[in-house]
Amino acid sequence: MNIFINIVAYQLCWFACILGAANAMPWAGVLITAAVVGYHLYTARKPGAEIALIVFAAVLGAVWDSALVAAGWLVYPSGTLIEGTAPYWIVTLWIGFATTLNVSMRWLKGRLLLASALGAIAGPLAYFGGAKLGGVIFVNPAAGLSALAVGWALIMPLLAAMSKRFDGFGESQSTPTASAAVGS
């Protein structure tokens, strides 16, 4: 998948999810993200690996954002199906984000300290931007942004490591390398 297409596709997901939620249309982000994920899987060499990574990111995101809601640091104005948990559109946004891990964010693999630093900065900034657009409300901005910084400092390297394990865009692991063929 082209890196530029991947970046633009994720930005479409992000804006559709945030603006949809802010305007009481959280389903809009789900529709856009479904199209992006469909294209992502269509272009993957190993779609099964990408699906595993997407499911991992979705579960991680649901748990993490639900914890932020339960702690009282974040409130989502729409799309919540179960009181006190993350709304479905934010989990969808995690799914969209997972499509970047093996494409435009591939450079983070093996750079866990850099992934941690990026997560600590970019994670809270994304939520802050979402708040400015009306998709999320910080009940206690200092506590919420601090929790996001710490959480994303841990989440981003974990996602980078999982993307290495579940890489549907990398070289096929089933073909022997030239050095392995010579040694046999």
N, C-alpha and C positions, 0 to 999 in steps of 0.2 A: 504494500500500500504506500502510496506517495506520502511523504511526511507532511507536505503542505496541505494535502487533502485531509489528513488525519487531524491536524491542528484546527483547520477551519470547521471540520465536522464536529469536533468536540466543543468548539466555541458556540456552534449552533445549538448543541445539546444544552450547554450551560445557560445561554440566554433564554432558550425556550422553557427550560425548567424553572428558572428564577422568575422570569416575567410572567409565565403562566401561573405560577403560584401566587405572585403578587397581585394578579388580576382575577383571582378565583377561578382559574382555568388550569389546574395542575395537570390535567390529562394532556395538555398541549405538549409539554416536555416529554411525556411518555411516548407520544406518537413520533416526534422527531427523533428521539433516542432509539426507538425501535428500528427506524429506517437506517440510522447510522450503524447500529449494531449488525443489522442484516447485511449491509455492505461490507462491514469489517469482517464478518465471518465468511462472506463470499470470497473475499480477497486473501484470506489466511491460507497458508500452506497446510496447517493442521488446525482446523476449526475446533476440534475437540479440546485441544490445549487452551485455546482462547476462551472457550465456554467455561472450562474449569477456573480460569483466572477471573472471569467475569462473575461467576457465582461466588468465589471467594471474596472478591471486592464488595459485592452486594451484601453479603452476610456481615462482613466487617463493618461496612458503612451503616447498615441498619442497627447493629449493636452500638457502635460509637455515637451516632447521632441520637439514638434513643437514650443513651447515658447522659448526653448533654441536655436533653429535654428533661429527663428525670431529675437531674441536678438543679434544674430551674434556671439554667444559664441561657438557653435558647427557647424561643417560641416560634412555631411555624404557623402562619396565618391560614393556610389551607392544605388540604390533601391528607390530613391525618385520619387514618382508618381506626386506629386503636388509641384511645386517650393515653397520653403520657409516653408515646413512642414517636419515632421519626415518621414523617409523612412518606407516602409512596413515591412522590416525585424526587425527594432527596436520595432515596435508594436508587432510583432510576439514574440520577446524576452520577452516583458512584459507578453504576454500570457503564455509563458513557465515559467516565474517567478511565475505567479499566481498558478501554479500547486504545488509549494513548500509551500504555505501559510498554508494549512491545513494538511500537512504531515511533512516534515522535519523542517519547521519553526513554527510548531504548538506551541512550547514552548514560543513564543512571545505573545500569547494571554493573555490579562490582564496585560501585562508588557509594557505599552505604553512608559514610560521613557526609558526603555532598548531598545525598538524598535526604538525610536527616535535616541538614541546614535548609535545604529547599523547602521541605515540608513545614518546618517551623516558621518560615516566612510566608510562603505562598498559600499554605492552608488557611491561616487566619485572614489573609488578604482576600481570598476568594469569598469567605463567609462575610467579611466586612463589605465587600462589593455587593454581595447578595442582599445584605441588610439595607444598603443605600438604595437598592432598586425595589425594596419592599417584600422580598422573598422570605426573609427571616428577621426576627426581632431579638436583639440582645437585651435580656432583662438586666443583667449586670455586665456591661461591656468589658470592664477590666478582667473580671473572673472568666468570662466567656472566651475572650481573646487569649488569655493566658492558658486556659485549658486547651484551646485549639492549637496553640503553639507547641505545647508539650505533647499532646496527642499526635499531631501530624509529624512531629520530630521522630516519633516511633513508628507511625503508620507508613510513612513514605519509604523508609528502608525495607520494611516488611513487604510492601507491595513490589518494590524493586527486586527483592529476593524471590518472591513468588513468580514474578514475571520471567525470571531466569529459568525457573523450574517448569513453568507452563508457557512456553514460547511457541506460538503458532505461526510466527513469521520468520524464525531463524532457520538455520541450515538443518536439514534432516539428520537426525542422530542415527538412523538405521544404516547409512552407507559407511563402510569402513574408510578410514583415511588412507592415503598413500603409504604412510609409514607403518600403519597396522598391516596393510596388505603385504609389504615387503618382509615384515617380521614373521609372517606365518608360513 
